């Protein structure tokens, strides 16, 4: 079993009789199902329905008192903490940063040890188990960025600040429905109107897909932009990469034209206007299929 400790995550504790109802009004998933499922993946949106924050929720219990733990990317934790404090208004719920006491761990290739506070990652079965460790981190809990990054690229798992861009990304274009982050049967929440309208009017034209990359690219080239073309027709953009794998936002129509066969496109550097790599869409590597 491979155990990873994710130092780039922050952990909050929410507690109080209004915790679930407070969350229900600000997140895209159904917080009322948390006591049954034990773990939820969800996001917060802007008022205009764009992605803002992503995090996991865990049903917890401390000394017989129910609580909810939250794990989120550390670079965005301070802003999320402030917004939660702002949104809670008169709700009887406390929000505490416990990142110095709890740490995020994932378990791969085998179930976690007995009595671990860990659950199946709700985004994809190949992501293993995810949970919290309430003790000092040992050597066996060391982080492996390369392993986890490649796993996310392979299974087309978007990450905050990489494929999920705050105030820009549209949730349904980022496969967040397929990753079990969205609920369309719950009540109102921040940013719901645009998300629901996009869903029910069938307005999604692009999705994220895992791709194979053949060519020499670097972070600077990616930051300046790599556009994907089929001949002289634009089909998408490359959002991230790691060695020979990447995640691209592609037009669904162009992906479907491949009829289940590998499709090879040209990656064009925005700066030089020349081809810098070949981008191959492999149907069984894509999400959604």
C-alpha positions in Angstrom: 0.0 0.0 0.0 1.2 3.5 -0.9 0.4 6.2 1.6 0.8 9.8 0.7 0.6 12.9 2.9 -0.5 16.0 1.1 1.2 19.0 2.6 -0.4 21.3 0.1 -3.8 21.0 1.7 -5.4 22.9 4.6 -8.0 21.5 7.0 -10.9 23.3 8.7 -13.3 22.2 11.3 -17.0 23.3 11.2 -19.1 22.7 14.2 -22.5 23.8 15.5 -26.2 22.9 15.0 -26.4 24.9 11.7 -23.4 23.4 10.1 -25.1 21.3 7.4 -27.7 23.9 6.6 -25.0 26.6 6.4 -23.1 24.5 3.9 -26.2 23.6 1.9 -26.6 27.2 0.9 -23.1 27.8 -0.4 -21.9 24.5 -2.0 -22.8 22.6 -5.1 -23.3 19.2 -3.5 -25.9 18.1 -1.1 -24.5 18.5 2.4 -27.5 16.7 3.9 -26.2 13.4 2.5 -22.8 13.8 4.3 -23.8 11.9 7.5 -24.7 8.9 5.3 -21.8 9.1 2.8 -19.1 10.3 5.3 -17.2 12.1 2.5 -18.3 14.6 -0.2 -16.4 16.4 -3.0 -17.8 19.8 -3.7 -17.1 23.3 -4.9 -18.2 26.8 -4.2 -19.1 29.1 -7.1 -19.1 32.8 -7.7 -22.5 34.5 -7.9 -22.2 34.3 -11.7 -21.8 30.5 -11.5 -18.0 30.2 -12.1 -15.7 28.0 -10.1 -14.3 29.6 -6.9 -13.1 27.0 -4.4 -12.9 23.2 -4.3 -12.8 21.0 -1.2 -13.8 17.7 0.5 -16.1 17.4 3.4 -15.9 14.6 6.0 -18.5 13.7 8.7 -16.6 13.8 12.0 -17.2 13.4 15.7 -15.2 14.9 18.6 -15.9 13.8 22.1 -19.5 12.8 21.1 -20.1 16.1 19.3 -20.8 16.0 15.6 -18.6 18.1 13.3 -17.5 18.5 9.7 -13.9 18.5 8.5 -13.0 20.3 5.3 -9.8 19.8 3.3 -8.9 22.3 0.6 -5.8 23.5 -1.4 -3.6 25.5 1.0 -3.0 28.4 -1.4 -6.7 29.2 -1.4 -7.4 28.4 2.2 -7.1 31.9 3.6 -9.6 33.4 1.1 -12.0 30.5 1.6 -11.8 30.9 5.4 -12.6 34.6 5.2 -15.6 34.0 2.9 -17.0 31.3 5.1 -16.8 33.6 8.1 -18.5 36.2 6.0 -21.3 34.0 4.7 -22.2 32.4 8.0 -23.9 35.6 9.3 -26.1 34.5 12.2 -25.8 30.8 11.5 -24.8 28.9 14.7 -21.7 27.4 13.3 -18.0 27.9 14.0 -15.2 27.7 11.4 -11.7 26.8 12.7 -8.5 26.3 10.9 -6.9 23.1 12.3 -4.2 22.6 9.7 -1.6 22.3 12.5 -3.5 19.3 14.0 -4.9 17.4 11.0 -3.3 16.4 7.8 -4.7 15.0 4.5 -3.6 11.5 3.5 -4.4 9.3 0.5 -4.1 5.5 0.3 -3.4 3.7 -2.9 -3.1 0.1 -4.2 -4.9 -1.3 -1.1 -7.5 -0.2 1.5 -6.2 2.0 4.4 -5.3 0.5 7.7 -8.1 -0.5 10.0 -9.5 2.4 12.1 -8.1 5.0 9.7 -10.2 8.0 9.1 -10.4 7.5 5.4 -13.0 6.8 2.7 -13.2 6.0 -1.0 -12.4 9.1 -3.0 -15.8 10.1 -4.5 -14.4 11.5 -7.7 -13.0 8.3 -9.2 -12.4 4.8 -7.9 -8.8 4.8 -9.2 -7.9 7.6 -6.8 -8.0 5.3 -3.9 -9.0 6.3 -0.3 -8.8 9.8 1.2 -9.0 11.0 4.7 -7.3 12.8 7.6 -4.5 11.9 10.0 -4.7 13.5 13.5 -1.0 12.9 14.5 2.5 13.8 13.5 3.5 12.7 10.0 5.9 9.8 9.8 8.3 8.9 6.9 5.8 6.5 5.5 3.3 9.4 5.0 5.6 11.4 2.8 4.2 13.2 -0.2 4.8 12.1 -3.8 3.9 14.9 -6.1 4.9 13.1 -9.3 2.8 10.0 -8.5 -0.3 11.9 -7.6 0.0 14.4 -10.4 0.3 11.7 -13.0 -2.7 9.9 -11.4 -4.8 13.1 -11.8 -3.7 13.6 -15.4 -4.4 10.0 -16.3 -7.9 10.0 -14.8 -8.6 13.6 -15.9 -9.0 15.0 -12.5 -8.9 18.9 -12.5 -7.1 20.7 -9.8 -7.7 24.2 -8.3 -5.4 26.8 -9.8 -4.4 24.5 -12.7 -7.4 23.3 -14.7 -9.9 24.9 -12.3 -9.3 28.6 -12.6 -11.1 30.7 -9.9 -13.8 33.0 -11.3 -13.3 31.7 -14.8 -14.0 28.0 -15.1 -17.5 26.8 -15.9 -18.3 23.8 -13.6 -19.9 21.6 -16.3 -17.0 22.2 -18.7 -14.7 20.9 -16.0 -16.4 17.6 -15.7 -17.5 18.4 -12.1 -20.8 16.6 -12.6 -19.0 13.4 -13.6 -16.8 13.8 -10.6 -19.8 13.9 -8.3 -19.3 17.5 -7.2 -22.7 18.8 -8.3 -26.3 18.0 -7.2 -29.2 19.2 -9.3 -32.0 18.1 -6.9 -31.0 20.2 -3.8 -32.3 23.6 -3.0 -30.7 26.9 -4.0 -27.0 27.7 -3.5 -24.6 30.4 -4.5 -24.2 30.4 -8.3 -26.9 27.8 -8.9 -28.9 29.6 -11.6 -26.3 29.6 -14.4 -25.2 26.1 -13.6 -28.8 24.7 -13.7 -29.6 26.6 -16.9 -26.5 25.4 -18.6 -27.3 21.8 -17.6 -30.9 21.8 -18.6 -30.6 23.7 -21.8 -27.7 21.5 -23.1 -25.4 24.4 -23.5 -22.1 22.5 -22.7 -19.9 22.5 -25.8 -16.5 21.7 -24.3 -15.2 19.2 -21.7 -11.9 18.2 -20.2 -10.1 15.2 -21.6 -6.9 13.3 -20.8 -4.5 13.4 -23.8 -1.1 12.0 -24.7 1.6 14.6 -25.6 4.4 13.9 -28.1 6.9 16.8 -28.1 9.0 19.1 -26.0 7.0 21.6 -24.1 7.6 23.5 -20.9 5.9 25.6 -18.3 6.6 28.9 -20.0 5.1 27.6 -23.3 2.0 26.3 -21.5 1.6 29.6 -19.6 1.7 31.6 -22.9 -0.7 29.2 -24.4 -0.8 26.0 -26.5 -3.8 25.8 -28.8 -4.9 22.5 -30.3 -5.8 22.4 -34.0 -7.1 19.9 -36.4 -5.6 21.3 -39.6 -6.7 24.9 -39.6 -9.6 24.4 -37.3 -9.3 25.1 -33.5 -10.5 22.2 -31.4 -9.3 23.2 -27.9 -6.5 24.2 -25.6 -3.9 22.3 -23.5 -4.4 23.2 -19.8 -1.7 21.0 -18.1 0.9 18.4 -18.7 3.3 16.0 -17.0 5.8 14.2 -19.2 3.7 12.5 -21.8 0.2 13.1 -20.3 -1.9 16.2 -20.1 -5.4 17.5 -19.7 -7.0 19.5 -22.5 -10.3 21.4 -22.9 -11.7 20.1 -26.2 -14.9 20.6 -28.2 -17.1 17.6 -27.5 -18.2 17.5 -31.2 -14.6 17.1 -32.4 -14.0 14.3 -29.9 -17.1 12.5 -31.0 -16.0 12.7 -34.6 -13.2 10.3 -33.8 -15.9 7.6 -33.3 -14.0 5.9 -30.6 -10.6 5.9 -32.4 -7.4 7.7 -31.3 -7.4 11.2 -32.7 -4.2 13.1 -33.3 -4.1 16.9 -33.4 -1.4 19.6 -33.6 -0.4 21.6 -30.5 0.4 25.2 -31.7 2.4 27.6 -29.6 0.5 30.9 -29.1 3.8 32.7 -29.0 5.6 31.3 -32.1 2.6 30.2 -34.1 4.4 26.9 -34.8 3.7 23.3 -33.9 5.3 22.3 -30.7 3.8 18.9 -30.1 1.3 16.3 -31.2 -1.8 15.9 -29.0 -3.5 12.5 -29.1 -7.0 11.9 -27.6 -7.3 8.2 -26.5 -11.0 7.4 -26.0 -10.5 5.1 -23.0 -8.3 7.8 -21.3 -10.9 10.5 -21.6 -13.4 11.6 -19.0 -16.2 11.7 -19.7 -16.2 9.1 -22.4 
